[in-house]
């Protein structure tokens, strides 16, 4: 039921997202024509008029909005003022780098967070539990850019165990593009030198971005595990003589992990967009860095596309999370 | 609730840390520290001597800049959270009290605002308004108000079903009087509990916006900006250490305090 309600509201939400991102891009005090033709050409009215006509900026705002929505639905997000290429093409080129980073961060964060939560729930209120709770509080309190710099300083600058910023050593030739994710492409091309370098460069940004996820997962999963452990089926299983470890893994975890998994799937879209700061710190050529460059140069077809796609991704991930939850937890299906 | 929350040593420590920063923010101009925006020594001096946290690329005292930074980040975050809470509470009360079309419109507006990833929305708003501390604040306001609207709306709808409100409706009190006297006083606790946690998160986002150059412009001693300035020369760790510890300590204190309050509010 909740799922159906959500699906019915989705068009309203999507239209709202488009309107907000469009409105934001038009609310800039700066005339976008400056960004297109440059400041010097602004004095030539013919050039300005031609640019306006070419980019459709001479039409009424409502017409521009409707045309933009119609184009966006067909996958056309306009042309970037900055790169002079279709924004869709720019994004398609940069999305794999972000996806690779976010997937690695999510995997790392979920596993570490789950491990910490299990340790915490096994011996609640002990010293270990206190440490995990401290880590969880610190994890949600440390800015991701600071975590990134700390990791860079420790492992790249001081210890020199891992390479610094960047996605691949400039001296290496990237593998032929297949998925755009370096690890996948390098493995496909069996270019293990590239794979090794790419993997070593992925560790730090993934850890910086995954730190927060680990903290969130540890917090939530610890709470649900402890709640679950107090329930009757656990008491019954314990009285049959099952070991505490078995109880935790086989009987408490399957029920307790549903909210945590929902959280992870919900935060995935946020992470893709939130990669802005991580990508800045690690000079990672992804969507986040693209969004920032666009914001700095008032490249508003690009800003609008990124904002809109971020909103759409988050809205859809909400629906997916609901569906996933219903699939994992049969009790939610008929509600 | 506050007294019980403060019974734990962690919460007390958090309150002390926050107290330190608030006192610093108010009184630091009279501490006799070097001017935070003027060059007062050699460039890149490591910590020690006259400069306990060293000097930066322009020979400015990092300690003085870090302490003065509290005068920017804290008031900004405070205004954003209070402003977002005021706006959200007002609109949430209207939505919950009136119901119907007003509720639908306001709730959908909140849905749409919450549909954007926070960093991205703040980035887009800050880019639209142009860089600057005030604009960064407005950008964060845009991110936070719908959270309070939802919170308040749910509260009001719950309270409206209570008997004393039904009684007030029956005896013919005016809607404004019902809302003010019988509903709103019962709705404030969850809002107040949420404030410290959000304060921390707003400081975090604000530092992030400054870090990417959409917050306070140089030479302001803003923490996020200072971290950005030190980010390219990590072997001079003291450039980042001061503002980094400042951000972390404030946000961690807010988180700990907020967590304790929430636990108390629940049980």
Interface residues (C-beta under 8 A of the other chain):
Chain A: X9 X12 X13 X16 X17 X19 X20 X21 X24 X25 X27 X28 X29 X137 X138 X140 X141 X142 X143 X144 X145 X146 X149 X150 X152 X153 X156 X157 X269 X270 X272 X273 X274 X276 X277 X280 X281 X291 X292 X294 X295 X296 X298 X303 X306 X307 X310 X311 X314 X315
Chain B: X108 X109 X111 X112 X113 X115 X116 X117 X118 X119 X120 X121 X123 X124 X125 X126 X127 X128 X129 X130 X200 X204 X207 X208 X211 X212 X213 X214 X224 X227 X231 X234 X235 X237 X240 X244 X247 X248 X251 X252 X254 X255 X256 X259
